[in-house]
Amino acid sequence: MSTKGPAAAEMRDVPFAEALGGRYLSYALSTIVSRSLPDVRDGLKPVHRRLLFAMRQLHLDPKSGYKKSARVVGDVIGKFHPHGDVAVYEALVRLAQDFAQRYPLVDGQGNFGNVDGDGAAAMRYTESRMTEVAQQLLVGIDENAVDFRPTYDGEDEEPVVMPARFPNLLANGSSGIAVGMATSIPPHNIVELCAALVHLIKRPRAATIADLVDLMPGPDFPTGGILVEPRDSIIQSYTTGRGSFRLRARWEQEELSRGLYQVIITEIPYQVPKSRLIERIAVLLEEKKLPLLADIRDESTDVVRIVLEPKTRNVEAAVLMESLFRATELEVRIPLNLNVLDAQSVPRVMDLKEALQAFLDHRREVLQRRTEFRLAEISHRAEILRGQMVVYLNIDEVIKIIREYDDAKERMIKRWKLSDVQAEAILNMRLRSLRKLEEIAIKKELAELTAEEKAKKGLIADEKAQWKAIETDIQELSKEFGPKTLLGKRRTTIGKPPAVIEVPVEALMEREPITVLCSQKGWIRAAKGHGLNLADIKYKEGDEARFVVQTFTTDKLLAFASNGRFYTLDIGKLPGGRGHGEPIRLMIDLDNDHDLVTLFPHLPGSKLLLASNDGRGFIVPTDEVLAQTRNGKQVLNLGDGGKAQVCAPAEGDTVAVVGDNHKLLLFPIAEMPEMTRGRGVIMQRYHDGGLADAKVFKKVDGLTWRQGESRTRTETELSTWAGQRASAGRVAPRGFPQNNRFG
């Protein structure tokens, strides 16, 4: 069978990487532009834009009746959106949820889900129509205000962007994940947005982000809550277009009899399902990680009412709530990533001023296009009216021509130099229009149109007049959704950053004995209790025990690595002791080139002796080595090829150092500096090798080291090995371990 033909002629060899890269780039661009990122001008993604346009074609305005959501979804996927009906319906549902959208664009009738996280009913059971806010996005769409493009099948047209009288991007916010980028924009208050827009119109160059934040101090979430982010941080986030906002649940203390009280949560953070929140708090309560809390109940109806019972009346409500804010989603951080498509459909991160200015520029373009459209209408109507005036001035002759000639249109055009439009309008006039009153009405209308045409041309030619018209329109929008209306009233309180409340560790977790087990290969777990039978502990094949640390669930676990870094682990988050645990490298950022030196619980107020293999070291307070991130905290600086060798408690008056050369040196701990970070000082000098081990002990108690598995030896006559720091030392006493370790 021959393979030659048209299809074979088009085949060509392409490197696989090039073919894959080209196709992936096409997919990425499609995802970014056509699915995930909103347009800065109308704040809508294509699916939302198509939903509103389809509802407009179905005449589902706020004053009309509802139609089945299935009808709307069917029109969208049939005409405009070549995707599945489930995705389209989910988008419609979200536009109707007043707890998800600050200003809903869809007025839904039926079950559209709730704040508990329950889903909506099937589209065949729900009905929908547009809200007044959605109407504001469509104002002027019939007046050539925006461009249209062919739909995916070429049979119809859809708007590229909405005229958007309403600043939807910042008012309702948006979120989405594209390929290699994402967007997350929280909702804002429309009245405050309008004030900021007016200020930007009046002072386009002088307006600063701080000025705008004075007018719109932060997001306004549909579920309320209290915004406790510092103002400087808010300004920084709006300046860079990236950041986050700290949001807390709203609560109040309800007094009961006999000095008891309970805490009532009336508003929960944005996008936190209430049922999931309560479930997670209940799980923490069961795991004894919230010892200040006795019980939690959900007494919500159409309003949120979550009841928290403290374990004892002696616990202050503020302390109880602080412990919950730290451990649960009663406090969240709402991200800001102002990544949008600009007017040229190019994705980029904007600051607040750029986003507002982009909306204003779009409104000006819409104003200009609508004005030009109206001028064209005026010109067309005036042309017709001037033609109709010919009828009234020559009514008898016009009637005669129409009655006697088949080519009446051409004769009238030639006789009175009419345009084709004027002649057609004369022929279409009704006899009842041939009254004197109609002639007067035409003259009046012509005069009004002439005056309007003059005003419109003046508007097109005057930039200041355009900005004044936009300012007036924004002020009218602000009045329509004023602070006294249900939609305009701010829901999220702008609070001050909370004062630091010291919450005892016991308030975050029940203090229970626990044994941390870490194997040679770095698998870590936490078994309940102390005094475990280590012979019964099972490890993975080829692995064995390395560190066994007896501590408590409320302690912090410190890990010191050979790179000189300290890492802090939360014992309460370690895997349980039944399995083999998890690799510790998943919990801390420790390179494969380095390993753990020691693992021990943090003892506040204590001190540690740190030393590297080149014989340098210093004393560091334990409180200074706590790390806040997975990356750890660099404390012991190392020379080229060096590694951390020792981390031991600095309890005593004498330092003992032994080298790989089996020489031992003792000197007073007073000769060791106390530092928070550095290389330290030379502890012992070596001709060959380096430092093997070091410890701190009390001289009166003698120097102790391990002999064998279960025996120890203590040497009290130590004058032979006593010397000054940085000396070489003497050969260790007979019986000292050949591995040069104290134990």
Summary of the structure (lengths in Angstrom):
residues: 743
radius of gyration: 38.7
end to end distance: 81.4
largest distance: 142.6
contacts: 2282
relative contact order: 0.06
helix: 36%
strand: 23%
